[in-house]
Structures are given as structure tokens and as C-alpha cells.
Amino acid sequence: MNRFKDMDMEAVREKAKESMAAKKAWAVEHLDQEWEDESHWRMLASKHGVRLPNWWIPNTSTKYIKRVFQDKGIDIGEYLEDCGCKTVKQLNPTFPCWVEIGFALEYIDERSTTGDPYGL
């Protein structure tokens, strides 16, 4: 059974393009995109085998950061406690998801090299 049989695929594609354009427009208006640490975070993502989410995804899309901690076998609760938050959605809402993952990768990298996220 093909559930797309009776659908106008051109209309579906057009609707998807409009939805993506709306998400990108929202991100341009609401998310901070200029970060001096971008190259450092991209290097850490490569080092740890993490694929950063697209630039228009807000950090309130929690599945991405949760996945990073789960894949690394680290309790995200410790990270959140160190950030002064109880949930991922309490992190700065003006940050794109890739930025929040960059901060998390710094935490993970410090922890993996020194055993202490603060490098003490």
C-alpha cells in the first residue's frame, strides 16, 4: 500500500520548502549565529565523531544534545547542574543547537582529557 499514491507530490515538496524557509527566517531573527569559537567547536565535533545540527535548529530541540551525552556515556544531569539548570530547555534560548553542543563538547573534552570538566 502506497500512502503517497493519491497525494500531489509537487504540492508536498512546495509545502516542505515553505516550512523550511519559515524555520530559517525565524532562526535569523531569534538565534545568535556569530560565534568566535565556531572553528574550535567544529574541530571538537570532528574529534568526538559528532555531527552538529543545522544552524536554524534552536537548542530547545533537545534530542540532539541528549544524543551526544548518551553516545558518550555521560550523565547529562551533571552537565546541566554545572550549567545551573535542571532541564535542557532552561539553557539559553537564543543559542542555536549547534552552539549548545559546542559548549557540551568542550565540557566532554575537558572531562575526557583530565577527568574534570574544569581542567583542575
Z-matrix of the N, CA and C atoms (Angstrom, degrees):
N
C 1 1.448
C 2 1.531 1 108.64
N 3 1.308 2 116.75 1 127.37
C 4 1.452 3 122.70 2 -179.77
C 5 1.523 4 108.80 3 -104.75
N 6 1.308 5 116.06 4 110.01
C 7 1.466 6 119.19 5 -177.09
C 8 1.522 7 112.52 6 -73.77
N 9 1.322 8 117.73 7 -12.91
C 10 1.461 9 120.93 8 179.31
C 11 1.527 10 112.13 9 -96.03
N 12 1.303 11 116.78 10 1.54
C 13 1.463 12 122.35 11 -174.99
C 14 1.526 13 112.78 12 -54.58
N 15 1.310 14 116.42 13 -45.20
C 16 1.457 15 120.52 14 -175.30
C 17 1.530 16 113.40 15 -94.01
N 18 1.320 17 117.59 16 3.23
C 19 1.459 18 120.26 17 -177.34
C 20 1.527 19 110.67 18 -91.68
N 21 1.290 20 114.99 19 146.50
C 22 1.462 21 121.05 20 173.40
C 23 1.532 22 106.93 21 -83.50
N 24 1.315 23 116.56 22 102.13
C 25 1.467 24 120.47 23 -173.96
C 26 1.522 25 112.17 24 -64.49
N 27 1.305 26 117.63 25 -29.98
C 28 1.463 27 119.42 26 176.99
C 29 1.528 28 110.86 27 -64.37
N 30 1.328 29 116.79 28 -39.41
C 31 1.469 30 120.99 29 177.68
C 32 1.525 31 110.72 30 -66.89
N 33 1.317 32 116.45 31 -37.57
C 34 1.471 33 120.92 32 178.42
C 35 1.527 34 109.65 33 -65.07
N 36 1.324 35 117.08 34 -44.55
C 37 1.471 36 120.62 35 178.72
C 38 1.532 37 111.11 36 -62.56
N 39 1.306 38 116.46 37 -41.48
C 40 1.468 39 120.81 38 -179.99
C 41 1.534 40 110.82 39 -63.86
N 42 1.319 41 115.99 40 -42.27
C 43 1.460 42 120.36 41 178.33
C 44 1.526 43 110.68 42 -63.87
N 45 1.330 44 117.44 43 -39.11
C 46 1.468 45 121.75 44 178.42
C 47 1.532 46 110.48 45 -64.70
N 48 1.339 47 117.25 46 -41.02
C 49 1.465 48 121.00 47 177.95
C 50 1.525 49 111.12 48 -62.78
N 51 1.321 50 116.35 49 -41.74
C 52 1.472 51 120.59 50 179.01
C 53 1.523 52 111.07 51 -64.56
N 54 1.318 53 116.08 52 -41.16
C 55 1.461 54 120.94 53 178.97
C 56 1.527 55 110.74 54 -63.15
N 57 1.326 56 116.97 55 -44.22
C 58 1.463 57 121.28 56 179.28
C 59 1.522 58 110.84 57 -64.49
N 60 1.314 59 117.37 58 -41.07
C 61 1.461 60 121.05 59 178.52
C 62 1.528 61 110.86 60 -62.74
N 63 1.320 62 117.03 61 -38.93
C 64 1.471 63 120.78 62 178.46
C 65 1.529 64 110.75 63 -65.97
N 66 1.330 65 117.24 64 -40.98
C 67 1.472 66 120.73 65 178.30
C 68 1.528 67 110.70 66 -63.41
N 69 1.316 68 117.04 67 -42.77
C 70 1.463 69 120.58 68 -179.90
C 71 1.524 70 111.15 69 -67.14
N 72 1.326 71 117.22 70 -39.99
C 73 1.465 72 120.45 71 178.17
C 74 1.523 73 110.81 72 -63.53
N 75 1.322 74 116.78 73 -41.21
C 76 1.452 75 120.30 74 177.53
C 77 1.529 76 110.27 75 -62.45
N 78 1.323 77 116.94 76 -43.38
C 79 1.471 78 121.10 77 -178.31
C 80 1.522 79 111.54 78 -63.77
N 81 1.315 80 117.20 79 -40.59
C 82 1.466 81 120.95 80 178.79
C 83 1.525 82 110.31 81 -60.74
N 84 1.303 83 116.22 82 -38.44
C 85 1.460 84 121.13 83 -177.20
C 86 1.530 85 113.12 84 -79.45
N 87 1.330 86 118.43 85 -33.43
C 88 1.462 87 121.23 86 -169.54
C 89 1.530 88 116.25 87 -113.04
N 90 1.313 89 119.53 88 -17.52
C 91 1.457 90 121.05 89 -175.72
C 92 1.524 91 111.28 90 -111.03
N 93 1.335 92 116.00 91 136.17
C 94 1.463 93 121.71 92 176.78
C 95 1.524 94 108.72 93 -73.11
N 96 1.326 95 117.49 94 123.09
C 97 1.464 96 120.85 95 -175.18
C 98 1.527 97 113.98 96 -109.95
N 99 1.314 98 118.24 97 -13.11
C 100 1.468 99 121.36 98 -177.11
C 101 1.533 100 109.92 99 -96.30
N 102 1.334 101 115.97 100 114.00
C 103 1.463 102 121.27 101 -177.66
C 104 1.522 103 109.38 102 -136.59
N 105 1.326 104 116.41 103 126.52
C 106 1.460 105 120.91 104 179.51
C 107 1.524 106 111.92 105 -68.02
N 108 1.318 107 117.95 106 -25.87
C 109 1.462 108 121.97 107 -177.44
C 110 1.523 109 113.80 108 -86.53
N 111 1.322 110 117.89 109 7.53
C 112 1.464 111 120.34 110 -174.31
C 113 1.530 112 112.26 111 -56.03
N 114 1.322 113 118.20 112 -46.50
C 115 1.473 114 119.97 113 -178.15
C 116 1.533 115 110.45 114 -64.66
N 117 1.327 116 117.12 115 -36.86
C 118 1.465 117 120.72 116 177.74
C 119 1.534 118 110.72 117 -64.58
N 120 1.323 119 116.95 118 -43.74
C 121 1.467 120 120.34 119 -179.97
C 122 1.519 121 111.18 120 -66.54
N 123 1.326 122 117.00 121 -37.74
C 124 1.466 123 119.78 122 177.83
C 125 1.530 124 110.51 123 -65.42
N 126 1.343 125 117.01 124 -37.70
C 127 1.462 126 120.96 125 176.43
C 128 1.529 127 110.14 126 -64.12
N 129 1.333 128 117.32 127 -43.48
C 130 1.467 129 120.56 128 178.22
C 131 1.521 130 111.21 129 -64.77
N 132 1.322 131 117.32 130 -38.85
C 133 1.468 132 120.60 131 178.16
C 134 1.523 133 109.90 132 -61.60
N 135 1.310 134 116.68 133 -42.66
C 136 1.460 135 120.57 134 177.78
C 137 1.529 136 110.89 135 -65.04
N 138 1.311 137 116.56 136 -44.40
C 139 1.467 138 121.66 137 179.91
C 140 1.525 139 111.89 138 -59.41
N 141 1.318 140 116.94 139 -39.77
C 142 1.469 141 121.53 140 -176.24
C 143 1.534 142 113.14 141 -96.94
N 144 1.331 143 117.03 142 4.08
C 145 1.458 144 120.22 143 177.65
C 146 1.519 145 113.91 144 67.46
N 147 1.325 146 115.82 145 36.95
C 148 1.469 147 121.65 146 -178.73
C 149 1.522 148 108.99 147 -109.31
N 150 1.305 149 115.79 148 132.79
C 151 1.461 150 120.80 149 175.36
C 152 1.525 151 108.21 150 -95.25
N 153 1.322 152 115.72 151 120.58
C 154 1.463 153 120.22 152 -179.03
C 155 1.526 154 110.24 153 -74.40
N 156 1.334 155 116.71 154 141.66
C 157 1.471 156 120.06 155 177.98
C 158 1.525 157 111.49 156 -68.09
N 159 1.309 158 116.06 157 165.49
C 160 1.461 159 121.72 158 178.32
C 161 1.516 160 111.13 159 -62.26
N 162 1.322 161 116.14 160 156.23
C 163 1.462 162 122.60 161 -172.87
C 164 1.523 163 113.74 162 -65.15
N 165 1.294 164 118.83 163 -22.71
C 166 1.468 165 120.56 164 -175.23
C 167 1.520 166 113.33 165 -90.06
N 168 1.311 167 118.35 166 -1.12
C 169 1.462 168 121.32 167 -178.01
C 170 1.529 169 109.18 168 -86.66
N 171 1.332 170 118.61 169 122.76
C 172 1.471 171 120.85 170 179.79
C 173 1.529 172 111.00 171 -74.93
N 174 1.329 173 116.10 172 159.46
C 175 1.463 174 117.99 173 -178.84
C 176 1.521 175 112.48 174 -72.81
N 177 1.317 176 117.76 175 -2.91
C 178 1.461 177 119.87 176 174.31
C 179 1.532 178 111.35 177 -76.19
N 180 1.334 179 116.99 178 -9.46
C 181 1.468 180 120.90 179 170.74
C 182 1.527 181 106.46 180 -81.69
N 183 1.302 182 115.19 181 86.18
C 184 1.459 183 121.94 182 -166.20
C 185 1.520 184 115.18 183 -72.48
N 186 1.316 185 118.54 184 -16.01
C 187 1.459 186 119.47 185 -175.04
C 188 1.522 187 112.30 186 -62.01
N 189 1.324 188 117.82 187 -30.22
C 190 1.455 189 120.48 188 -176.78
C 191 1.527 190 111.90 189 -69.67
N 192 1.311 191 117.10 190 -48.26
C 193 1.458 192 119.51 191 -178.79
C 194 1.528 193 110.74 192 -71.37
N 195 1.326 194 117.06 193 -36.24
C 196 1.471 195 119.71 194 177.05
C 197 1.525 196 110.42 195 -62.11
N 198 1.328 197 116.14 196 -39.25
C 199 1.463 198 120.83 197 179.83
C 200 1.524 199 111.22 198 -63.30
N 201 1.328 200 117.57 199 -39.99
C 202 1.469 201 120.80 200 179.78
C 203 1.525 202 109.97 201 -60.41
N 204 1.325 203 116.79 202 -48.58
C 205 1.459 204 119.60 203 -179.01
C 206 1.528 205 111.59 204 -66.81
N 207 1.312 206 117.04 205 -38.68
C 208 1.460 207 120.54 206 179.11
C 209 1.529 208 110.18 207 -63.94
N 210 1.329 209 117.41 208 -44.82
C 211 1.464 210 121.27 209 179.73
C 212 1.522 211 112.07 210 -63.81
N 213 1.314 212 117.10 211 -31.30
C 214 1.464 213 121.38 212 -179.81
C 215 1.531 214 112.36 213 -88.22
N 216 1.324 215 117.13 214 -6.25
C 217 1.463 216 120.62 215 178.97
C 218 1.516 217 113.44 216 70.47
N 219 1.306 218 116.84 217 30.75
C 220 1.466 219 122.09 218 -178.77
C 221 1.518 220 108.42 219 -114.87
N 222 1.316 221 115.96 220 139.31
C 223 1.463 222 121.83 221 179.15
C 224 1.529 223 108.94 222 -72.72
N 225 1.310 224 116.01 223 118.08
C 226 1.459 225 120.59 224 -179.49
C 227 1.524 226 111.15 225 -65.71
N 228 1.321 227 116.79 226 -22.38
C 229 1.462 228 120.96 227 178.69
C 230 1.518 229 112.39 228 -60.29
N 231 1.334 230 117.27 229 -36.89
C 232 1.467 231 120.79 230 178.03
C 233 1.531 232 110.41 231 -64.27
N 234 1.320 233 115.90 232 -43.22
C 235 1.465 234 120.90 233 179.01
C 236 1.524 235 110.43 234 -62.66
N 237 1.319 236 116.06 235 -46.47
C 238 1.460 237 119.76 236 -179.40
C 239 1.523 238 110.99 237 -63.21
N 240 1.322 239 116.24 238 -40.26
C 241 1.466 240 119.72 239 178.41
C 242 1.531 241 110.17 240 -61.94
N 243 1.332 242 116.77 241 -42.72
C 244 1.462 243 120.36 242 178.39
C 245 1.527 244 111.86 243 -65.84
N 246 1.339 245 116.59 244 -27.63
C 247 1.472 246 121.23 245 176.92
C 248 1.524 247 111.72 246 -83.29
N 249 1.332 248 117.11 247 -9.46
C 250 1.460 249 120.77 248 -179.11
C 251 1.514 250 113.18 249 81.98
N 252 1.336 251 116.75 250 25.97
C 253 1.467 252 121.46 251 -178.78
C 254 1.525 253 110.13 252 -124.18
N 255 1.320 254 114.92 253 159.96
C 256 1.464 255 119.67 254 175.14
C 257 1.518 256 111.66 255 -102.92
N 258 1.339 257 116.97 256 -27.48
C 259 1.459 258 121.13 257 179.09
C 260 1.522 259 109.62 258 -132.77
N 261 1.311 260 116.28 259 159.61
C 262 1.455 261 121.86 260 179.56
C 263 1.529 262 110.82 261 -62.14
N 264 1.316 263 117.30 262 -35.39
C 265 1.462 264 120.48 263 -177.58
C 266 1.525 265 113.04 264 -69.36
N 267 1.338 266 118.08 265 -10.32
C 268 1.459 267 120.75 266 176.87
C 269 1.526 268 112.15 267 -84.54
N 270 1.331 269 117.38 268 -8.62
C 271 1.454 270 120.01 269 177.32
C 272 1.527 271 108.55 270 -67.71
N 273 1.309 272 117.76 271 166.35
C 274 1.461 273 121.97 272 -172.31
C 275 1.528 274 112.30 273 -55.68
N 276 1.326 275 118.28 274 116.99
C 277 1.464 276 121.27 275 -176.14
C 278 1.531 277 114.63 276 -73.28
N 279 1.335 278 118.25 277 -8.06
C 280 1.462 279 119.44 278 177.57
C 281 1.524 280 111.96 279 -91.54
N 282 1.334 281 116.85 280 0.52
C 283 1.456 282 120.52 281 178.42
C 284 1.527 283 109.75 282 -90.19
N 285 1.324 284 116.79 283 136.34
C 286 1.460 285 118.16 284 170.00
C 287 1.533 286 109.24 285 -69.08
N 288 1.278 287 116.63 286 159.39
C 289 1.465 288 121.29 287 -178.44
C 290 1.535 289 111.42 288 -60.13
N 291 1.330 290 117.37 289 -38.24
C 292 1.462 291 119.17 290 -177.73
C 293 1.534 292 111.36 291 -64.47
N 294 1.327 293 117.15 292 -30.51
C 295 1.465 294 120.87 293 177.80
C 296 1.525 295 110.04 294 -70.39
N 297 1.320 296 116.49 295 -44.94
C 298 1.461 297 119.71 296 179.40
C 299 1.526 298 110.55 297 -62.06
N 300 1.314 299 116.54 298 -37.90
C 301 1.462 300 119.63 299 176.99
C 302 1.524 301 110.11 300 -68.06
N 303 1.327 302 117.37 301 -33.77
C 304 1.465 303 120.05 302 174.62
C 305 1.525 304 111.55 303 -60.44
N 306 1.323 305 116.85 304 -45.39
C 307 1.470 306 120.22 305 175.89
C 308 1.530 307 110.79 306 -61.09
N 309 1.320 308 115.76 307 -42.98
C 310 1.471 309 120.25 308 179.77
C 311 1.519 310 110.68 309 -63.39
N 312 1.321 311 117.41 310 -38.93
C 313 1.471 312 120.34 311 179.24
C 314 1.526 313 111.21 312 -66.80
N 315 1.323 314 117.56 313 -34.06
C 316 1.468 315 119.37 314 173.96
C 317 1.528 316 110.04 315 -62.31
N 318 1.309 317 116.27 316 -44.00
C 319 1.462 318 122.43 317 177.66
C 320 1.529 319 110.02 318 -60.26
N 321 1.318 320 116.21 319 -48.87
C 322 1.459 321 121.23 320 -178.45
C 323 1.529 322 110.79 321 -64.22
N 324 1.319 323 117.32 322 -41.07
C 325 1.461 324 120.83 323 -179.15
C 326 1.520 325 111.37 324 -65.45
N 327 1.324 326 116.78 325 -44.37
C 328 1.473 327 119.65 326 176.90
C 329 1.523 328 110.65 327 -61.41
N 330 1.291 329 115.54 328 -41.87
C 331 1.461 330 120.32 329 -179.36
C 332 1.536 331 111.30 330 -65.12
N 333 1.326 332 116.55 331 -39.47
C 334 1.466 333 119.52 332 -177.47
C 335 1.530 334 111.99 333 -74.50
N 336 1.326 335 117.84 334 -28.43
C 337 1.466 336 119.34 335 -178.35
C 338 1.521 337 112.52 336 -89.47
N 339 1.336 338 118.16 337 -32.35
C 340 1.466 339 120.11 338 -176.04
C 341 1.528 340 112.79 339 -117.97
N 342 1.334 341 117.24 340 -13.86
C 343 1.454 342 120.07 341 -175.35
C 344 1.514 343 111.76 342 83.55
N 345 1.325 344 116.04 343 -5.19
C 346 1.457 345 121.85 344 -178.98
C 347 1.531 346 108.06 345 -131.44
N 348 1.332 347 118.28 346 125.08
C 349 1.471 348 119.05 347 -177.80
C 350 1.512 349 114.14 348 -63.14
N 351 1.320 350 117.87 349 -13.19
C 352 1.451 351 120.98 350 -179.09
C 353 1.521 352 112.37 351 -102.14
N 354 1.330 353 117.04 352 -1.52
C 355 1.444 354 121.51 353 179.11
C 356 1.518 355 114.22 354 68.11
N 357 1.328 356 116.49 355 24.76
C 358 1.481 357 120.05 356 -178.35
C 359 1.520 358 111.74 357 -87.33
